[in-house]
Amino acid sequence: MTTVFDELLAGFQRLVAQADSPAVSHFIDGNDWQMRPRRLEPKSLPCLGQLSRAARIAGEQAAPVVRFLDERCHDFRWGQTYTNADFGQKFMDNYGWLEVFGTRGHFENRKAAGGFLILGPNIAYPDHHHVAEEIYIPLTGGTEWRMGEGPYRRRAAGEIVHHASNVNHAMRTGHEPLLALYLWRGGPLAARSTITGARAGER
């Protein structure tokens, strides 16, 4: 019998396949999608209130998966890496992630992690880096992204944003929330990022 978790993984896999990008294909080359499910207690976060808006503004290909996330979000275990002491209440109320697979996700994988990130409107996620190599695919447009010492650039839904190991990067949303698919590999898959920018929060 197909479960809501199977649907979650299948939707994630479809989005990755739709990316049609050599960088993404190389990133997941050899990934075994027949992963063992892990029993996790559901956990909700305030940022889940952003999903209904994200479903309305998502790109055409991503919209069915985003609607599914909105409708079934309370079945999943959402997480946060930081605390109020790090970034303040405003940021924490507008931030969260869902690990679909990885070392702490709904499916076990020791080599790679993949999931979804939410940032609410008018939120700055400051410069940070981590050992793991990372790909983001924004499913909603309008967010500005920065890498290394470069300027912020507005990215459209479906663009590939690739961060090499230990390269600083940052994001800041505008009037709309961000929902992005992410992939991690290499390095500790559950490691906390090293923050090098100013304190996060409201723009």
ABEGO torsion letter per residue (X at the ends): XBBAAAAAAAAAAAAAAAAGBAAAAAAABGBBABBBBBBBBBBBBAAAAAAAAAAAABBAAAAAAAAAAAAAAAABBBBBABBAAAAEAAAAAABEBBBABEAABABBBAABBBBBBBBBBGBBBBBBBBABBBBBBBABBGBBBBBEABBBBBBBBGBBBBBBBGBBBBBBBBABBBBBBBBBBEEBAABBBBBABBBBEBX
